[in-house]
Amino acid sequence: MQHTVENYSLFTDFDVSLFRAGKHYKLYEKFGSHALFHEGRSGTYFAVWAPNAEAISVVGNFNGWNPYSHALHVRWDGSGIWEGFIPNIGVGELYKYRIRSYQGETLEKGDPFALQWEQSPGTASVVSTTWYEWKDEAWMRARHERNGLNKPVSVYEMHLGSWIRSPDDPDKLLDYRGIADKLVPYIKDAGFTHVELLPVMEHPYYPSWGYQITGYFAASSRYGSPQDLMYLIEQLHLNDIGVLLDWVPSHFPGDAHGLYRFDGTHLYEHQDPRQGYHPDWSSYIFNYGRNEIRSFLISNAIFWLERYHADGLRVDAVASMLYLDYSRKEGEWIPNEYGGRENLQAIGFLKELNEAVYQHFPDVQTIAEESTSWPGVSRPVYSGGLGFGMKWMMGWMHDTLQYFSRDPLFRQHHYGQLTFSMLYAFHENFMLPLSHDEVVHGKGSMVYKMPGDEWQRFANLRALYLYMYTHPGTKLLFMGCEFGQTAEWNYNQSLDWHLVQYEPHQGVFEFIKSLNRLYRNEPALYEHSFSPTGFEWVEGGDAYNSVLAYVRKGIRREDDVLVVLNLTPIVRYFYRCGLPSHGEWIVLLNSDDRGYYGSGIEQSAVQAEPIRWMNQDWSAQLTLPPLGGLVLKRNPERQGGSTEVQQEVVAPVKAIQASKPAKARRKVKKDPDNEA
């Protein structure tokens, strides 16, 4: 029986012209399913793009999945848009599009613009809404103060399904609201400024970690409704914590209900596998040269920023988009029109994406995961760049982890792996990532990358984190690394939270908390994160002793801090170090403090002496802790300031020390997971 689908449209002629030109950036307001009132009746409007379809009908639980009940109307303008209004159905209905191609093929597809999908393994779309009564107005108004390039940005990267699970059933995922109740106080305590969520968009294959997306406009129903995710983001905002979303415009899976061969042709992807198939991930590459696809993807980016109040997007696998020969052998790729390997269409798309995002939301950040030396990734489009706000500093990450994994005995021969980053540190606006990719697939956990016995492993880890937090650039740390998770990350189970009861792990967590406080409170560590103005070597050549010293500079000279690292297990007494100015220098942070599970080698305040050393007019003799580092600053009382910053960082550690009997401070509670 044929039911009436009324020939109604949300599209104006201007909408259609923008869409076809690739300039419509809010397609989600038109395409998809929209529960609304039309001529006094409630129902749902459907719109889908399928220019090569011969017929399309909406099938769902409201019509018994009958392919002949509700046929959509194709627009007369040649746009390939099919649409119509079906009365008496609304939010909560399951549906798909039944598409018959001109080749006689019949397909059942989910809605590319669906706001919700049924829970996996189901593959139907759901008529839904993103209406939510937000309460984060204060955060949104002041967001520019938290997201600026001259502000502290310390990111906690996390996968929702494996951060923590139900205490009653370890196989049961917590929903967005349950996660919010636990995550918000944890992040506040740890001191991170932002949370970055691995993709929360709907994906059918859970082991993909969210990187194989089918529902680009839908929050994963594994964790609840769209409004539940909004609640999580809102609660973070209400507690002054920003939210970044991992976003994947580089590829999509070939699931039968997804975007692949959507109308029986290669609509969203390139037809030629040399351009349209990704060999690394067995997925398909968007056709960035097609106007409608650019509108689809840019609209998706705008959607998450507008409807979900996201504070930024971390764009995945940018390198794979930039190069036509990425992961391809000779003969497996097609050169561009000039004979080069650059993907000109993808480059154009990325520039347009960033221009559109920053035009609509000047107070957010786009962050590129780009692993090559492509120039100008985080430079404005008008100056020839790609327009991203920041770029992951992959070279720093590889060199640093390789250095810290070496036996300290041999580090003197690889000193340049730590100093090399400063040759290019300001070519881009870099974010320093210790991400999920570094703790999976046999790479080992962060603490087990470190050499030595248990104490040395944790001392090395703290030294690594101190180096990271005081190096120019913003910071990103994957979940579990903040307390020294010993096992590799497993997407299918909770983090090993029981480890925090053990002193080494508790020490690392307390150290991360202190680092985050230091980072937020010391302007020199963030005001010039992306400018050579904010950095000066004091000692960048003592390879024999594996000692580095450098100054981080703020706008005001009195804010400058000195960082000294000793990356051997030897205590270096009477080590003369240059100082950038006269006066008394106090220790803001010592990674070897007993409260962090250190050995307790202390360095008290020192008076600068007029002895020229390390190209500085002033110097002093320091005691450098083993496998550790110091952060020093001129005594604020001697320059008319206060000691509030020092007290905020040091006081919690002193309280931990005071709570432990003196003889028990080095006593380690045995942990079977911790034995190398």
N, C-alpha and C positions, 0 to 999 in steps of 0.2 A: 504493500500500500504506500503510495506517494504522499508524504506530508508536505505542507506548505512551508517553504523557507522564504521569508519575505525579503524582497530585494531592497535591502537597506544598507547604507554605507557610512562609516566614520571618516572616510577619505574625502578630502577636497581635491580639486584638480591641482592645487598648489602642492599638497602632500605628495601626490603621485609624481609630479614633476621633480620634486626634491628627491624622492626615493630613487627615481630612475637616473638622476644625476649623481647619486651617491652622497647627497648633502642633507638627508633627513636623519637627524641624530636622536630622535625620540620616537622611533617606530613602534616601541612597546605601547604607546598610547593608541595605536591604530590596529596593528596586527595582533593575533592571538585571540583569546576568548575574553569577552567583557560582559559581565552580568549588568544589565541596565534596564531602564524603562523606555519603551518605544510606543508612542501613541497610546499611553495610559496602561500598557501591559508590561509585566515583567518578563524577562527572557534573557537570552544570551546572544550576543553578536559574535560571529566568527569571521576571521579573515586570515588567508594564507597565500603565500606567493608560490606559484607552481606554473610557470609559463608554458611548460611542455606537457601539461596534463590535458587529456581529452574530457575528463569528468572528475569531479570531486564531491564526495558526500561526507557528512559528519556521522560517525557511528559511535555509539556509547551505550551505557547501561540504561539511558532514558528511552532508547528505541530498540532494546534487545540486540544491539550491534547489527542492526539490519542495514545493509549497504544501499538499499533502495529507498530508504525512508526520507532522508533529509539531504537533498542535493544542493550544493552551493551554486551561486551565480558568478559567472566570469565577467569582469568589467569589460566594457566595450572599447576601452582606450589602448588595448594592446599591452598593458602593464603586466599581465600575467597574474593579477590579483583575483582570487576567488573569495566571495564573501556572502553573508546573509544573516538574518535575524531569525532565531528559533524561539518562539514564545514558550513560556511555562517551564523553562529549565533555568537553573541558577547555580550558585556556588556549591561545590561538592560533587558535581556530576563528572563521571569519567568519560573520556572521549578520545578518539583518534580521527585522523583524516584517511578515508579510503580513496586512493588515487588510481585512476586508470589512465595509463599513458597512451600516446598515439601509436606506440608499438604493440599495444594490446596487453601490456604487463599490468598487473594489479598489485598495489602496494598499500600497506597500512602503516601510517607514520604518526609519531607523536607530533605535537605542535611545537615548532621551533621557538615560539614566543610564549609558551605555556608558563604561567606563574607558579605552577606546582605540578608535580608528577606523583603518581601512586608509588608506594614504597616498593623497592626492589624485592623480589624479582619481577614485579609487575612493571609494565612499560607504558601504561596509558597516561595521558595528560589529565589534569584536573582543572575544572573551572574554579578559579580562585580570585583572590584580591590581595593587593598590597596595602590596603588601608590600615593605618595605625596611628594612634594618638600619641605622637612623640612628646617626650618630656625633657629632651636634651637641648633645649634652645640655648641655654647659657654656653654649653660646650660649642655648639655650632657657631655662635656669634664670635667666640674667642678662639676658634680653631687655628686661625692664622698664627697665633702666638705659640702654638704647640707644634705646628708642622713646618715652620720656617727653616730655611737652610742655615740660619744662624742660631738654631735652638738645639737643645740636647734631644736626640732621637735614639732611644735604646729599645730595640724590638725583641719581643719574645715570640718566636715562631712556633706554631703548634698545629697538631693534627687533632681535631676534635674527638675522633673516635678512639684514640689511644692515649689521650692525656690522662684521663681517669675514667673508670667505668663503675657500674653499679656495685656498691659494697656487698650486696646480697647475691649478685650473679656476675662473675667476671666476664661472661660472654655477652652481657646485656649493655648496650650503649646508653649513656645518659642522653637526655634530650637537651636542647639549647638552654632551657630554663634551669635544668638541673646543673648543667655545666656552669651557667652564670653564677649560681649560688656559691660554687666552690672557687671558680676562677677569679672573680673580682677581688675577694680579700687576699688571695694568693699573690696576684700581680701587684696589688697595693703594698703588700709586705715586702715583696722582692724589689720593688722600686722601678720596674720597667715603665717606660713612657707609652709604649705602643704594644699591641698584640697583632701578629700577622697570622691569619688563618689559611692553612693549606686549602685548596679549592673547596668551597662549600656549595658550588653549583651541582645540580643533579648529575650523577654518573652511575651507570649500571654496574660497573665492575669495581667492587670495593678495593681490591688489591692495587688498583691504579692510583690510590691515595687521593683521587679526585681530579687527576690530570687527563682523564679521558671523558670529556663532558658531552652529554647529549642534551641536557636541559639548561641552556645558557642563561635563561631568565628565571630559573627556579632554584630556591634554596633546597638542599637535599632533604627529602622527607624522612630520611633515616633518623633525623634528630628533631623532627617536629614540623610545624607549619611556618610559613613566611613570617608571621607575627612573632613566633617564638624566637627566630633568629634576630628579629628587630629588637626584641626584649633584651637579648644578650648584648647586642651592640649598644643599646641604650644604657644598660647598667654599667658597662665599661665607661661610656661617656660621662655618666653621672659621677663617676669616681675619677675623672680627669685622665682617662686612659684612651688613647687613640686606637683605631681599628684599621688595619690594612688587609686587603683581600688578595689572595693569589688568583691571577687571571690568566687564561690560556687561549690566546687568539692564534696560536701557531699550528694547531692540528686538532682533529676530532676523530672519534672511533668510527668503525664501519658497521656498527650495529644496525640491524634491519629496520628498527623503528626510529633511527636517528636521521641525521642530515645527509648521510651518504646516499647518492643517487636518489635524491628526494622525490623528484617527479618522473623517475625513470631515466633521467639524464644526469650528467655530472653538473649539478646546479650550483652547489656550494664549493666544490673542489675542482681543481684542474682535471681535465679529461686525460691528458698525457701523464702516465705514472712517473715520468721523469721530472715532472713538476708537481704532481698532485698526490704522490704517495710518499710517506715518511718511512724509510727503512729501519730506523732505530726503534720506533714505537709501533710499527705496523698500523699506522693511522693515516689520515688523509689531510692534505694541506689546503687551506682556504685559497680560493682564487681572488687574490688581492687586486687584480686588475679589473674585476667586475664591480661596477658602481654599486649595485644592490648589496653585494657582500660587504663592501666597506661601510655602507649605511647600517647593515645588520650588526657588525662588530662594534662600531663606534657607539651605536645606540645601546649596545649591551654594556659598554664601559660606563656610559652616562647613567644608565639604569641603576647600577649598583651604587653609584655615588649619590644619586638623587633619592631613590626609593629606600635604600638601606642605610643611608647616612655614612657610608664608608669614607674613611679619611685618606685613602690612597689605594693604588693598585700596584702590586708587584707583578710585572709582565713576564711570564715564563718563556724560556727558550727563544729569546730574541735572536741569538746567533743563528739558529736554524732558519730563521726567517730572512736574514740578511744575505745569505749566500746560497746561490743556486746549486753549488756542488757540496753543500753541507752533508757529510757522511756518505758521499757518493764517489764512486770510482770513475775513471775516465770513460766517457761514452754513456754514462748513466745520468747525465744532466744536459740541459740545453742552455747555451750561453745567451746572454741578453742581446739586444739589438746592436750593441757596440762590440760584441764578442767577449764581454767580460763575465765574471762570475757573480757580480752583484745582482741581487733581486730588486730591480728598480721599482717594480710594482709594490713589493712589501715595504721598501724604504719610503715610498710615497704615502703608503697607508699609515706607517708609524708616525710620520711627521703630521699627517692630518689628524690622527688620533690624539696626539699630545696637544696640538693647537686647539682642538675641540674641547678636550678635558679642561685645560687651563682657562679657556674662554668662559666655560660654564662654572668652573669651580677653581678659582685662583688660589684657594687656600688648601688644596690637597697636594699629594705627591704621586707621581708615577715613577716607578723604580724598575729598571731594566736588569734582568738576569742575562748578561751578555758576556761571554767568556773569551772574546777575542780582543784584538787591539783596534777595533773599528773606531775611527776618530769622531769625537763630538757627540757621543751618545747622550750625554747630559748637558749639551749646549743648546741654546735656542735655535729654532728652525730658521729664524731670520738671519742667523749668522752661519748657516750651513749645517747645523747639528740636527739630531733626531728629535730633540725637544723634551727628553725625559728630565725629571727632577734630579734623579740619582741613578747610579749604576753600581751593581755588585762588584766588589774588588776581588775578582777571582784569583788574579795573580798573587795578591797578598796572601790570600787564604792558602793556596797551594804551597808557596814558599815558606810561610810561617809554620804550617803543620809539618812540613818535611823537616824543617830545622828542629822543631821541638821534639820530633820523634827520634832524633839522633842521641846517642850516648854523649853526655856532656864532655867526655874526654876528647871527642872529635869535633866538637862544635866550633873550635877555633878555626878549623879549615873551611867552614861554611858560614862564616860571619856575614858575608855579603848577602845571604838570603834574607836577613832581617833589614839590612840597610838599603837594599836595592829598591824597595818600594818607594822610598822618598825621592827617587829620580823621576817618578811619574805620578806621585800621589795627588798632584793638583791638576793633572790633565783632565780629570773628570770630577764630578761630585760623587765621591765614592762612599758606599756603604760597605762595612767590613762584615762579611757573613761567615759564621760557623753554623751551617745550615743542616737540614735533614739529610742532604746528599752526602754529608761527610760521616754519617754514623749508620750506614746501611750497606748491604751487598758485600760483606766481608771486610769492610774498612775498619771495623772495631769502634768501640765507644771512644769518646774524647779522652777520658782518663786512661784508657788502655792503649792509646796511641803514645802515651808518655813512657819514657824509659825508667829503669831503676826499680827499687823495691817500693812497697806501698807508700811510705812517707815521701819518697822522691817523686813518685807519680803525681801525688796530690800537690806537692810543692811546685812541680813543673806546670801543672794545670793552672794553679793560681798565678804563676808568673806569666803564662800565656794570656790569661784574662786581663792582667794588669797591662801588659803590652797592648792588647787589643783596645782597651778602654782609653788609653792615653795616646794612641796613634791617631793622627788626623782621620776624620771620617765618622759617619754614624755607625751604629752597632746593631748586629743581629745575632741572636743566640737561640739555638733550637732547644725545645723543651727537654728536660732531663739533664742537659749539660750543666744547668745551674746548680745541681747538687751532685754531680759526678756519677751519673748513671753508669753502671759497669757493663751492662749488656747492650748490644746493638739495638737500635730502635726496631720495634716490631709493631706494625700497623694494627695488628689483630689482638693486642692486649694492652693493659694499662701500663704506665710507667712504674718502675719499682720503687714505690713511695716508702716502703719499709726501710730503705737504705738511709733515709734522713735521720734515723735514730742513732746512727753510728757516727762517731766523732769526726772522721775524715770527711764524710759527706756533709755533715752539719757545718763543718768549717768552710767548705767550698761555698755552700749556700750563704753563710754569713758574709763571706768575702764578696760575693756577687751583690748582695744587698749594700755593702759598703761602697763598692764600685759605682753602683747606680746612684747612690747619694752623692758621692764625690763628683760624678759626671754632671749631675743636675745642678750642683751648688757651685762648681768652679767654672766661671765663664771662659777661662782660658782653654778649657777642653772642648768648647763647642762654638765659640763666637767666630773663629776663623777656621772652621773644619775643612774648608775647601779652598784655602788660600795659603800660599807660602808665608804670608805675614804671620801665621799662627804657629810656625815651627822653626826651631833652630837647633842644629846639632851642637852639643857640648863635647861629647865623645862618641864618634862614630867610626873609630879605627882601632880600638883595643881588642883585636881579635884574640890575642894570646890569652887574655883573662876572660874573654867572653862577657865583657862589660859594655853596656850602652848607656849614654846619658844624653838627654835632650830637654829642651825647654818648650812648653806649650804656652803660647802667648794670647792674651786677651786684648780687648780694646784699651784697657787701662794697664799700665805697666805693673802696678801693684797686684794685679790678678795673676801674673805669670807663675807657673809652677814648674818645678824641676823633677824629672823622672830619671831614676837611676836603676838599671837592671843588672843583676849578677846571675848569669845563666850557667853557673857551675855549682856543685855541691860544697864548695869551699867558702868559708867565711873570710871575707877580705877586710882585715883590720887596717886602719890608717890609710885607706884609699883616698888619695887627694883628688878632689873633683872640682872643676870650675863652677863658679856660681855667677849668675847673670847680674847680680848687684850686691851691694854691701848690706849689712844688718844681720839680724838673727834669723836663722832659717829653722822652721819647725817641721816635724814629720806629720803630714796629714794622713798617710796610709803606709803601712808596712805589711807586705804580704806574708811575712814570717811571724806575725803575731800569734801567740798561743791560742787566741780566740778563733783563729782560722785553721787550727791544727798545725801551726808552724812550730819551729824549734824555740822561738822566743828570743832570738838575737835582736837586741834593741838598739835603736839609734836615737839619742836624745837631741835636743836642739843644738845647733852649732852656730858659732859666730863667724861670719865671713872675714877672711884675712886678706890683706892687700898683696896677695901673692898671685901673680899672673900665671894661669894654668889652663890648658886646653883652650887657648885663644880667648879666655875670659880674664877680666882685670881682678876678679876676686875668686877665692877658692877656700875650701875647708877639707879637713880629713874626716871621712865617713867610715862607719862600719857597715859593710854591705852584707846582708843576710844570704845564706846559701840558697840557690835556686829561687831567688826572690827579688823583690824590688821595693824601692822607696819612692814616695811622692812627697816633695818638700815645697814649702812656700815661705816667703818672708813673713815673719811674725806680724800679724795685723795690728797688734797692740803697739808695735814700734812705728807703725805708719798711720796711726789714727783710726784703725778699723776695729774689728771685733774678732773674737775667737769662736763665733757661733758655728762656722762651717767645720772647723776642726772638731769641735765638741760633737756635732751631729754625726760625723763619721766615726770618731774614735769611741765615744761613750758607749754605744751598744756592745762593742768588742770588750771594753773594760768590764762591763757588767757580766758578760759571759765568763771572763777570766775569774772574776770575783766569786762566781757561783760554784767554781770547781775547787776541790781541795788541791793544794799545791802539788802534792805527790801524785795526784791522779791525772794531772793535765796531759801527760804524755802517754797515759794508759789508753790503749785502744780496745774497744769492744770488738771482739772477733766477728767477722762477717764472712760466711763461707763463699758468698758471691764475689768477695773482694780479693781472694787469694789468687795471685798470678800463677 
